[in-house]
Amino acid sequence: MLAFGISIIASAQQTALTSDGKVVILYDNGTWTYADVKLPNANAKEVQKKAGEVSVPTNVPVVDNSPVSLKDGVVEKMAFIEGPSKKLSKYFKHKNIVRCDFTLTSKDGKTILKTEWKVMNGEAYSYFGFINDESKISLELIGGKKIDLLYTKDFEPKEYEKYGFSTYTAELELSKEQIRLLRNSIVYKAHMTWSRRTEEYKVIAPSYFIKSLPQIIE
């Protein structure tokens, strides 16, 4: 890690910064990936360098109260989550991956996030159940903030037992407050609350909202 000039951020133990300000997401299995953004200087606070350590700025997301003016548009679909399910991994060595693609749409002043889940099991209902009005995607952001994206309708899975996978296609609406926070935030952890259980999944596009939301904001 020192070869990359990385120092762990105290407020988010699975996030790090390179010496030139790039964000790195660290995972429990020892792997890491770039968040593909640099932190703006306005969000940085200098840390005193200690002997034998590499010090870099820490980051606290800035929440602004400026008006959010939306324009109609659709952001191209992108994979946001992809990784093993803890539940499925107990029973399947390889067919245990859960993936979720995001598509953002702005229309008539509303921002809709379409979530397309793909579970590599032909009987997803047995393990996860439905997406219902108590389901949510909980996002943990750099700096310690958390945000819950709430579903308000019931969505049943489509199970393809012959091909060994199931899908859930579900939508939720982002509020203006959520948009203000997410457009300045990097996501490093996600939990999905299904009707039968809650699981943590790997975020593979931590800077998704930073890149996507400006495309539908005036």
Sequence and secondary structure as in RCSB ss.txt:
>XXXX:A:sequence
MLAFGISIIASAQQTALTSDGKVVILYDNGTWTYADVKLPNANAKEVQKKAGEVSVPTNVPVVDNSPVSLKDGVV
EKMAFIEGPSKKLSKYFKHKNIVRCDFTLTSKDGKTILKTEWKVMNGEAYSYFGFINDESKISLELIGGKKIDLL
YTKDFEPKEYEKYGFSTYTAELELSKEQIRLLRNSIVYKAHMTWSRRTEEYKVIAPSYFIKSLPQIIE
>XXXX:A:secstr
 GGGT EEETTEEEEEE TTSEEEEE TTS EEEEEEE  GGGEE     TT     EE          B  EE 
  EEEEEEE HHHHTT SSS EEEEEEEEEEETTEEEEEEEEEESSTTHHHHH  B TT EEEEEETTS EEEEE
  S B  EEETTTTEEEEEEEEEE HHHHHHHTT  EEEEEEE SS EEEE BS TTHHHHHGGGSB 
